């Protein structure tokens, strides 16, 4: 009686993705984010109608949990959480490619990842002559059983019927004489049309057919499963056919291929979950494919291996090359490669040699050539075949024996026991070139059951720490630290590990560290004892480099190895010095360097991804566009050739900077060369943006009338269908925001003073816009030019309703760009919690960029002084720069000259020149030069006592000039003075022209000449100067005159320095002493003049 599962599903057809890999048509696996899953579980969200509403254009047919009714414990009770309860499968009907649907699903914000459902293949044997082993058609023995010590092992333990191997394959012939007695029958659900054990499968008495969704796992589409099952599970001691390595252990047939699919394994991972949920201790996967890693499948494997304790064994492949084959290359899978037995002249005996696929992921080898297997052609039919499909169940049967013998061991421990007890093969000359790529060696079942000393040291984690954190960039010096776990017997204190790498641009220093004694299941993290490595500057981009760790414990004779793989020098750099984590690439793109968004970390702000795609576009006309963004459906243009790969450089202006160069010199390209530099700061207010600067050179031999430049950005802020784009004229920023309450904002701000461009796009069939997501025509060259060439062409997108999926082009136009000329443009990627903060950060970015790109202030003489009436030539020569603008007044409209210096002829009046440096992107502040014409001073002076004096008497000259600061006296006889109050005694009579040159502070002067007549004395003169004495000098209140030697009346007077008489008195009576009241005189220099008869005396005194 053939019955089906309670929930019948239509089985989709098989197609291929863009890489040619087989997939289920119109079917996608997604893993929901934890919060979304919790909302579904608690009834707050009904996923299927919600997705149908959001993605109505996709024709969602069904959304269903991939595995229902899982026995999942709460997270705090789980040793490991694979999260497979969050896996859902989506079927859709619209004519959308798998790639487009994945894109749409990722943008909903509901899922961690979305992937195709890969269809695995039975392992194919190539027809390459070198891959064909010699097969003796007359040899029908199971000779390999002796090579793997199976007979000796069975003497110790033959397994038991409670240990079950899940054979997940194309089904089996359940009536075959060598299989029927070893099938694990489910007596809790006999065939009666009822799901007696309530597991969701009706009458799954002898396994299950997931391919056709019924209870009949008979091999009807391919005989492969029958043959595979016979290697692990052919009945022993029945006098028929062969014997499986698992001997008494049972097997569960789980058919994972639709009958009409020709053996394609469409439901292998569902089969693995079925095996795990139905008690299988070992799962055999003799199928797979190369290069098709799936996170869905890894999560399922983690569930089976770590949560359900299933030892998973998978075939390493049948190609004659080094290849990572899946599922064998997934974590927590025992990878089995095929070997053959041949005579070795060097060893003088039979040895195992490599056959078929090899890889550093291989754990163990087993015979894969000349294998006797059960045939699907009859109940007692047998045949011979080869391939890792048959090596794998050989190990699966041995694994069942080990798990039966040692039930206390976990699946990982049992796998490690099989691995570390394998017979080493890669030390023979025939295998040396495959060292480390054939696993630990050939299966040895006897050693696996008897070994009691071998540790099993494995890497439990590692950390790379370099100059730029965990990113492995060229030119870096870094450390590698490891965490190790011992799965088996205790190691000694002599256990150590060494690190090596064959890549010529990787250098390992400090290549050996001590691990020491580790007990069973003990873990140690070596944080202090680390390996040191350096990466050459010329390391290639995106190199996947393998490092080998070699373990050695002389005390226990333990020798082992393990590989890790590091991505070296990715073609992007992650800037994470501030609030935004932003990926910069060197090929014109940002956020992700590739079209599949696998290389890079995007733009992340407050744990939210902001951008799906962004990159530079440059155009000269509608047919000439250079860019690196989407073009035809599922493709991107790759017009830019990288000439200097992206790398961090020593910061000049900011906390973190990168530099790259690329160009488009194609005959059909724009012929531009681009130098790209980024800047990021860590402190507020500059910690919410990253500046990207482009220096674009017209590398052609012609002037470009207009060079259009812009950044195409597909914004995906939170849920992409609720985005809205706009442009702010005040701050020249194109921005996008999520329309939900408290939705985030992101934008691109124009930082240079060029004509702005903004074109906002609705990513769909919306009237009046361009659809860059057109799955027929894509985003054409003409459409790209249209977005660049319209200035502010379309300000808004997503303006109606609650928003839409939007993109935006933001850029600038550069006019009249001469051949070989270079122009600089710059933008800031900005993120904020609201529009106000976005604008503030945009302004901060513009101010900071202006600050770092402003030319230095010219150094120049600030004042030139000239005298009125003078005509002069002058050359103004600034320093602290090379090229300057000279302005008549502040501002470009009054530009006089541009150059190194400025010459002015025939200058006659006051003027001002303003000077800026233009060596950098932005002009400096203005330096001011004043050209001043000044009035001259007015020369004047007084003579005391008079212009007619007696010979040998002292005469005083008092400078009374206006606006003078300097003077020069010429006393008419070659003598001179610079004192403001000058005195001179003429010793010869005559007329003397006394000249005063008075000079003001600007150097402008005036001259005055007075004639002094010196006569021969006719009375008592200055020779009698001692006849009168005065005191005190300086005086404060009273000046005393001693007149005792005068014989007649006299007149006394006091004169100030201006020649003004301030006191006079006639004394008609002879006095010995006379007091003159000086209290009312101001402080300064005065002259006392005494006239008595023919005698004239002059005395100078100072008033305090």
CORVENTA-V831767 format. One record per residue. N is the residue number from 0. SS is DSSP state (H for helix, E for strand, C for the rest). PSI is psi in whole degrees, 0 to 359 (* if undefined). Layout:
n | ss | psi
N | SS | PSI
N | SS | PSI
This chain:
n | ss | psi
0 | C | 123
1 | C | 120
2 | C | 166
3 | E | 172
4 | E | 161
5 | C | 329
6 | C | 95
7 | C | 133
8 | C | 141
9 | C | 131
10 | C | 119
11 | C | 160
12 | C | 178
13 | E | 134
14 | E | 195
15 | E | 152
16 | C | 186
17 | C | 342
18 | C | 5
19 | C | 9
20 | C | 141
21 | E | 134
22 | E | 163
23 | E | 130
24 | E | 137
25 | E | 37
26 | E | 134
27 | E | 138
28 | E | 135
29 | E | 153
30 | E | 118
31 | E | 149
32 | C | 149
33 | H | 318
34 | H | 321
35 | H | 317
36 | H | 319
37 | H | 322
38 | H | 323
39 | H | 316
40 | H | 325
41 | C | 4
42 | C | 7
43 | C | 341
44 | C | 132
45 | C | 104
46 | H | 314
47 | H | 307
48 | H | 329
49 | H | 315
50 | H | 324
51 | H | 326
52 | H | 312
53 | H | 320
54 | C | 50
55 | H | 333
56 | H | 345
57 | H | 346
58 | C | 53
59 | E | 122
60 | E | 319
61 | E | 141
62 | E | 120
63 | E | 144
64 | E | 135
65 | C | 324
66 | C | 112
67 | C | 160
68 | C | 36
69 | C | 144
70 | C | 78
71 | C | 126
72 | C | 159
73 | C | 152
74 | H | 322
75 | H | 347
76 | H | 356
77 | C | 129
78 | C | 327
79 | C | 138
80 | C | 108
81 | C | 336
82 | C | 20
83 | H | 347
84 | H | 342
85 | H | 1
86 | E | 132
87 | E | 152
88 | E | 134
89 | E | 129
90 | E | 136
91 | E | 163
92 | C | 343
93 | C | 160
94 | C | 60
95 | C | 141
96 | C | 160
97 | H | 320
98 | H | 318
99 | H | 319
100 | H | 321
101 | H | 318
102 | H | 312
103 | H | 318
104 | H | 320
105 | H | 328
106 | H | 349
107 | C | 337
108 | C | 4
109 | C | 337
110 | E | 148
111 | E | 318
112 | E | 160
113 | E | 137
114 | E | 157
115 | E | 163
116 | E | 103
117 | E | 141
118 | C | 119
119 | E | 162
120 | E | 148
121 | E | 149
122 | C | 129
123 | C | 137
124 | C | 121
125 | C | 157
126 | C | 13
127 | C | 124
128 | H | 327
129 | H | 342
130 | H | 354
131 | C | 117
132 | C | 164
133 | C | 127
134 | C | 124
135 | C | 107
136 | C | 341
137 | C | 351
138 | C | 107
139 | C | 13
140 | C | 164
141 | C | 61
142 | C | 331
143 | H | 339
144 | H | 325
145 | H | 328
146 | H | 327
147 | C | 11
148 | C | 39
149 | H | 319
150 | H | 318
151 | H | 322
152 | H | 318
153 | H | 337
154 | H | 335
155 | H | 315
156 | C | 136
157 | C | 9
158 | C | 185
159 | C | 163
160 | C | 350
161 | C | 350
162 | C | 118
163 | E | 137
164 | E | 124
165 | E | 116
166 | E | 98
167 | E | 104
168 | E | 217
169 | C | 14
170 | C | 173
171 | E | 168
172 | C | 100
173 | C | 346
174 | C | 2
175 | C | 138
176 | C | 334
177 | C | 0
178 | C | 325
179 | H | 330
180 | H | 354
181 | H | 7
182 | E | 138
183 | C | 107
184 | C | 144
185 | C | 90
186 | C | 350
187 | C | 354
188 | C | 72
189 | C | 165
190 | C | 99
191 | C | 11
192 | C | 9
193 | C | 142
194 | C | 81
195 | C | 329
196 | C | 6
197 | C | 40
198 | C | 5
199 | C | 0
200 | E | 124
201 | C | 124
202 | C | 39
203 | C | 67
204 | C | 323
205 | C | 43
206 | C | 199
207 | E | 149
208 | E | 97
209 | C | 335
210 | C | 318
211 | C | 1
212 | C | 51
213 | E | 184
214 | C | 19
215 | C | 92
216 | C | 32
217 | E | 140
218 | C | 95
219 | C | 339
220 | C | 333
221 | C | 144
222 | C | 0
223 | H | 315
224 | H | 323
225 | H | 315
226 | H | 316
227 | H | 314
228 | H | 326
229 | H | 335
230 | H | 319
231 | H | 332
232 | H | 14
233 | C | 139
234 | C | 132
235 | C | 154
236 | C | 34
237 | C | 4
238 | C | 16
239 | C | 145
240 | C | 228
241 | C | 205
242 | C | 138
243 | C | 150
244 | C | 338
245 | C | 353
246 | C | 259
247 | C | 352
248 | C | 144
249 | E | 166
250 | E | 152
251 | E | 115
252 | E | 123
253 | E | 106
254 | E | 122
255 | C | 10
256 | C | 135
257 | C | 145
258 | H | 323
259 | H | 13
260 | H | 7
261 | C | 27
262 | C | 0
263 | C | 131
264 | E | 93
265 | C | 339
266 | C | 38
267 | H | 320
268 | H | 329
269 | H | 323
270 | H | 324
271 | H | 318
272 | H | 320
273 | H | 315
274 | H | 317
275 | H | 321
276 | H | 344
277 | C | 26
278 | C | 7
279 | C | 134
280 | C | 341
281 | E | 143
282 | E | 130
283 | E | 123
284 | E | 89
285 | C | 55
286 | E | 173
287 | E | 195
288 | E | 162
289 | E | 141
290 | C | 19
291 | C | 63
292 | C | 139
293 | C | 126
294 | H | 328
295 | H | 310
296 | H | 323
297 | H | 320
298 | H | 319
299 | H | 318
300 | H | 317
301 | H | 321
302 | H | 310
303 | H | 315
304 | H | 317
305 | H | 326
306 | H | 326
307 | C | 1
308 | C | 46
309 | C | 131
310 | E | 112
311 | E | 126
312 | E | 130
313 | E | 152
314 | E | 136
315 | C | 351
316 | C | 163
317 | C | 19
318 | C | 155
319 | C | 53
320 | C | 169
321 | E | 126
322 | C | 141
323 | C | 112
324 | E | 140
325 | E | 138
326 | C | 358
327 | C | 330
328 | C | 3
329 | C | 157
330 | C | 149
331 | C | 26
332 | C | 137
333 | E | 114
334 | E | 127
335 | E | 124
336 | E | 157
337 | E | 137
338 | E | 173
339 | E | 161
340 | E | 129
341 | E | 160
342 | E | 133
343 | E | 115
344 | C | 323
345 | C | 324
346 | C | 339
347 | C | 28
348 | E | 174
349 | E | 136
350 | E | 168
351 | E | 133
352 | E | 159
353 | E | 139
354 | C | 146
355 | C | 211
356 | C | 144
357 | E | 155
358 | C | 155
359 | C | 348
360 | C | 347
361 | C | 136
362 | C | 326
363 | E | 158
364 | E | 156
365 | E | 160
366 | E | 130
367 | C | 9
368 | C | 140
369 | C | 52
370 | E | 132
371 | E | 127
372 | E | 158
373 | E | 141
374 | C | 148
375 | C | 1
376 | C | 349
377 | C | 167
378 | C | 344
379 | C | 29
380 | C | 143
381 | E | 160
382 | E | 180
383 | E | 146
384 | E | 181
385 | C | 161
386 | C | 161
387 | H | 348
388 | H | 330
389 | H | 337
390 | H | 323
391 | H | 309
392 | H | 336
393 | H | 318
394 | H | 325
395 | H | 319
396 | H | 317
397 | H | 322
398 | H | 321
399 | H | 320
400 | H | 313
401 | H | 317
402 | H | 328
403 | H | 320
404 | H | 320
405 | C | 74
406 | C | 343
407 | C | 344
408 | C | 141
409 | C | 170
410 | H | 317
411 | H | 319
412 | H | 317
413 | H | 319
414 | H | 319
415 | H | 323
416 | H | 317
417 | H | 320
418 | H | 310
419 | H | 342
420 | C | 6
421 | C | 153
422 | E | 123
423 | C | 135
424 | C | 334
425 | C | 11
426 | C | 349
427 | C | 145
428 | H | 324
429 | H | 339
430 | H | 2
431 | H | 324
432 | H | 349
433 | H | 20
434 | C | 130
435 | C | 3
436 | C | 11
437 | C | 14
438 | C | 190
439 | C | 333
440 | C | 197
441 | E | 140
442 | C | 134
443 | C | 98
444 | H | 325
445 | H | 312
446 | H | 325
447 | H | 329
448 | H | 346
449 | H | 346
450 | C | 133
451 | C | 14
452 | C | 340
453 | C | 127
454 | C | 174
455 | C | 93
456 | E | 124
457 | E | 157
458 | E | 124
459 | E | 354
460 | E | 160
461 | E | 159
462 | E | 132
463 | E | 129
464 | E | 112
465 | E | 195
466 | C | 331
467 | C | 39
468 | E | 231
469 | C | 5
470 | C | 133
471 | C | 92
472 | C | 156
473 | C | 148
474 | C | 6
475 | C | 150
476 | E | 126
477 | E | 174
478 | E | 148
479 | E | 120
480 | E | 150
481 | E | 154
482 | E | 131
483 | E | 149
484 | E | 144
485 | E | 115
486 | C | 339
487 | C | 230
488 | C | 153
489 | C | 143
490 | C | 168
491 | C | 175
492 | C | 351
493 | C | 5
494 | C | 126
495 | E | 171
496 | E | 142
497 | E | 154
498 | E | 138
499 | E | 161
500 | C | 134
501 | C | 348
502 | C | 131
503 | C | 341
504 | C | 10
505 | E | 130
506 | E | 126
507 | E | 123
508 | E | 163
509 | C | 58
510 | C | 9
511 | E | 133
512 | E | 160
513 | E | 134
514 | C | 317
515 | C | 192
516 | C | 130
517 | C | 125
518 | C | 172
519 | C | 128
520 | C | 14
521 | C | 145
522 | E | 144
523 | E | 138
524 | E | 121
525 | E | 86
526 | E | 334
527 | E | 325
528 | E | 102
529 | E | 164
530 | E | 146
531 | E | 136
532 | E | 154
533 | E | 147
534 | E | 126
535 | C | 154
536 | C | 328
537 | C | 19
538 | C | 136
539 | C | 161
540 | C | 148
541 | C | 38
542 | E | 124
543 | E | 107
544 | E | 132
545 | E | 134
546 | E | 136
547 | E | 132
548 | E | 127
549 | E | 123
550 | E | 143
551 | E | 131
552 | E | 95
553 | C | 329
554 | C | 321
555 | C | 5
556 | C | 31
557 | E | 124
558 | E | 131
559 | E | 173
560 | E | 165
561 | E | 150
562 | E | 148
563 | E | 157
564 | E | 129
565 | E | 140
566 | E | 114
567 | E | 132
568 | C | 61
569 | C | 154
570 | C | 35
571 | E | 164
572 | E | 141
573 | E | 117
574 | E | 115
575 | C | 33
576 | C | 345
577 | C | 206
578 | C | 343
579 | E | 131
580 | E | 119
581 | E | 128
582 | E | 130
583 | E | 130
584 | E | 168
585 | C | 12
586 | C | 19
587 | C | 344
588 | E | 160
589 | E | 166
590 | C | 309
591 | C | 136
592 | C | 348
593 | C | 165
594 | C | 339
595 | C | 2
596 | C | 39
597 | C | 340
598 | C | 97
599 | C | 169
600 | C | 4
601 | C | 199
602 | E | 115
603 | E | 130
604 | E | 127
605 | C | 45
606 | C | 16
607 | E | 133
608 | E | 138
609 | C | 328
610 | E | 137
611 | E | 318
612 | E | 141
613 | E | 142
614 | E | 166
615 | E | 139
616 | E | 136
617 | E | 134
618 | E | 151
619 | E | 332
620 | E | 180
621 | C | 343
622 | C | 357
623 | E | 96
624 | E | 129
625 | E | 127
626 | E | 178
627 | C | 23
628 | C | 183
629 | E | 148
630 | C | 256
631 | C | 159
632 | C | 130
633 | C | 11
634 | C | 164
635 | E | 151
636 | C | 143
637 | C | 61
638 | C | 340
639 | C | 130
640 | E | 125
641 | E | 123
642 | E | 340
643 | E | 112
644 | E | 154
645 | E | 140
646 | E | 158
647 | E | 145
648 | E | 164
649 | C | 123
650 | C | 136
651 | C | 316
652 | C | 338
653 | C | 190
654 | C | 334
655 | E | 129
656 | E | 147
657 | E | 163
658 | E | 142
659 | E | 161
660 | E | 140
661 | E | 169
662 | E | 163
663 | E | 96
664 | C | 20
665 | C | 156
666 | C | 332
667 | C | 6
668 | C | 183
669 | C | 349
670 | C | 60
671 | E | 150
672 | E | 136
673 | E | 131
674 | E | 121
675 | E | 133
676 | E | 141
677 | E | 154
678 | E | 138
679 | E | 140
680 | C | 153
681 | C | 348
682 | C | 149
683 | C | 139
684 | C | 19
685 | C | 22
686 | C | 13
687 | C | 23
688 | E | 160
689 | E | 128
690 | E | 133
691 | E | 122
692 | E | 136
693 | E | 127
694 | E | 109
695 | E | 125
696 | E | 132
697 | E | 98
698 | C | 9
699 | C | 179
700 | C | 17
701 | C | 154
702 | C | 136
703 | E | 119
704 | E | 309
705 | E | 125
706 | E | 115
707 | E | 128
708 | E | 144
709 | E | 161
710 | E | 117
711 | E | 129
712 | E | 122
713 | E | 102
714 | E | 134
715 | C | 82
716 | C | 114
717 | C | 235
718 | C | 116
719 | H | 335
720 | H | 358
721 | H | 40
722 | E | 152
723 | E | 136
724 | E | 149
725 | E | 174
726 | E | 136
727 | E | 113
728 | C | 326
729 | C | 316
730 | C | 7
731 | C | 55
732 | E | 125
733 | E | 132
734 | E | 166
735 | E | 151
736 | E | 157
737 | E | 132
738 | C | 352
739 | C | 160
740 | C | 132
741 | C | 26
742 | C | 151
743 | C | 163
744 | E | 143
745 | E | 151
746 | E | 167
747 | E | 118
748 | E | 135
749 | E | 125
750 | C | 345
751 | C | 162
752 | C | 61
753 | C | 170
754 | E | 122
755 | E | 155
756 | E | 136
757 | E | 128
758 | E | 111
759 | E | 139
760 | E | 134
761 | E | 121
762 | C | 66
763 | C | 186
764 | C | 75
765 | C | 133
766 | C | 139
767 | C | 7
768 | C | 179
769 | C | 142
770 | C | 99
771 | C | 351
772 | C | 14
773 | C | 115
774 | C | 9
775 | C | 308
776 | C | 346
777 | C | 208
778 | C | 99
779 | C | 165
780 | H | 317
781 | H | 323
782 | H | 320
783 | H | 316
784 | H | 322
785 | H | 320
786 | H | 335
787 | H | 337
788 | C | 9
789 | C | 14
790 | C | 227
791 | E | 82
792 | E | 321
793 | E | 109
794 | C | 323
795 | C | 154
796 | E | 155
797 | C | 29
798 | C | 339
799 | C | 155
800 | C | 217
801 | C | 11
802 | C | 187
803 | E | 178
804 | C | 119
805 | E | 156
806 | E | 172
807 | E | 143
808 | E | 123
809 | E | 130
810 | E | 199
811 | E | 158
812 | E | 136
813 | E | 123
814 | E | 149
815 | E | 60
816 | E | 109
817 | C | 161
818 | C | 132
819 | C | 3
820 | C | 146
821 | E | 132
822 | E | 151
823 | E | 130
824 | E | 158
825 | E | 148
826 | E | 158
827 | E | 125
828 | E | 120
829 | E | 144
830 | E | 148
831 | E | 167
832 | C | 343
833 | C | 176
834 | H | 321
835 | H | 311
836 | H | 326
837 | H | 316
838 | H | 321
839 | H | 319
840 | H | 325
841 | H | 317
842 | H | 321
843 | H | 320
844 | H | 317
845 | H | 319
846 | H | 320
847 | H | 319
848 | H | 321
849 | H | 320
850 | H | 315
851 | H | 342
852 | H | 6
853 | E | 136
854 | C | 152
855 | C | 150
856 | C | 130
857 | C | 145
858 | E | 122
859 | C | 153
860 | C | 126
861 | C | 341
862 | E | 135
863 | E | 134
864 | E | 135
865 | E | 162
866 | E | 142
867 | C | 141
868 | C | 353
869 | C | 144
870 | C | 130
871 | E | 159
872 | E | 146
873 | E | 144
874 | E | 122
875 | E | 119
876 | C | 91
877 | C | 162
878 | E | 187
879 | C | 41
880 | C | 175
881 | C | 324
882 | C | 135
883 | E | 151
884 | E | 134
885 | E | 120
886 | E | 150
887 | C | 328
888 | C | 166
889 | C | 132
890 | C | 144
891 | H | 328
892 | H | 343
893 | H | 30
894 | E | 129
895 | E | 320
896 | E | 150
897 | E | 127
898 | E | 195
899 | C | 324
900 | C | 166
901 | E | 125
902 | E | 132
903 | E | 130
904 | E | 150
905 | E | 46
906 | E | 128
907 | C | 353
908 | C | 165
909 | C | 140
910 | E | 170
911 | E | 135
912 | E | 136
913 | E | 137
914 | E | 135
915 | E | 152
916 | E | 140
917 | C | 30
918 | C | 331
919 | C | 189
920 | C | 317
921 | E | 145
922 | C | 149
923 | C | 173
924 | C | 163
925 | C | 135
926 | E | 140
927 | E | 132
928 | E | 118
929 | E | 128
930 | E | 100
931 | E | 134
932 | E | 126
933 | E | 150
934 | C | 148
935 | C | 163
936 | C | 165
937 | E | 110
938 | C | 138
939 | C | 146
940 | E | 159
941 | E | 157
942 | E | 129
943 | E | 127
944 | C | 332
945 | C | 171
946 | C | 349
947 | E | 118
948 | E | 163
949 | E | 152
950 | C | 146
951 | C | 14
952 | C | 149
953 | E | 136
954 | E | 144
955 | E | 140
956 | E | 118
957 | E | 120
958 | E | 117
959 | C | 28
960 | C | 153
961 | E | 138
962 | C | 33
963 | C | 146
964 | C | 339
965 | E | 152
966 | E | 163
967 | E | 120
968 | E | 137
969 | E | 113
970 | C | 9
971 | C | 0
972 | C | 23
973 | C | 352
974 | C | 149
975 | E | 174
976 | E | 158
977 | C | 8
978 | C | 148
979 | C | 330
980 | E | 99
981 | E | 150
982 | E | 149
983 | E | 146
984 | E | 116
985 | C | 131
986 | C | 5
987 | C | 145
988 | C | 163
989 | E | 182
990 | E | 131
991 | E | 125
992 | E | 106
993 | E | 124
994 | E | 133
995 | E | 122
996 | E | 112
997 | E | 130
998 | E | 134
999 | C | 184
1000 | C | 344
1001 | C | 3
1002 | C | 6
1003 | C | 133
1004 | E | 166
1005 | E | 153
1006 | E | 139
1007 | E | 135
1008 | E | 133
1009 | E | 144
1010 | E | 131
1011 | E | 126
1012 | E | 122
1013 | E | 122
1014 | E | 164
1015 | C | 135
1016 | C | 133
1017 | C | 358
1018 | C | 190
1019 | C | 131
1020 | C | 202
1021 | H | 346
1022 | H | 339
1023 | H | 31
1024 | H | 333
1025 | H | 0
1026 | H | 334
1027 | C | 132
1028 | E | 146
1029 | E | 148
1030 | E | 161
1031 | C | 161
1032 | C | 105
1033 | C | 159
1034 | E | 152
1035 | C | 300
1036 | C | 319
1037 | E | 132
1038 | E | 124
1039 | E | 130
1040 | E | 125
1041 | E | 106
1042 | C | 19
1043 | C | 338
1044 | C | 2
1045 | C | 140
1046 | C | 359
1047 | C | 173
1048 | C | 161
1049 | E | 163
1050 | E | 129
1051 | E | 142
1052 | E | 154
1053 | E | 131
1054 | E | 135
1055 | E | 181
1056 | C | 347
1057 | C | 2
1058 | C | 9
1059 | C | 134
1060 | E | 119
1061 | E | 353
1062 | E | 140
1063 | E | 147
1064 | E | 137
1065 | E | 128
1066 | E | 106
1067 | C | 357
1068 | C | 142
1069 | C | 130
1070 | C | 145
1071 | C | 318
1072 | E | 145
1073 | E | 126
1074 | E | 131
1075 | E | 127
1076 | E | 115
1077 | C | 12
1078 | C | 326
1079 | C | 358
1080 | C | 142
1081 | C | 160
1082 | C | 143
1083 | E | 193
1084 | E | 135
1085 | E | 162
1086 | E | 129
1087 | E | 120
1088 | E | 125
1089 | E | 123
1090 | E | 119
1091 | E | 108
1092 | C | 235
1093 | C | 5
1094 | E | 133
1095 | E | 121
1096 | E | 143
1097 | E | 127
1098 | E | 136
1099 | E | 137
1100 | E | 163
1101 | E | 132
1102 | E | 127
1103 | C | *
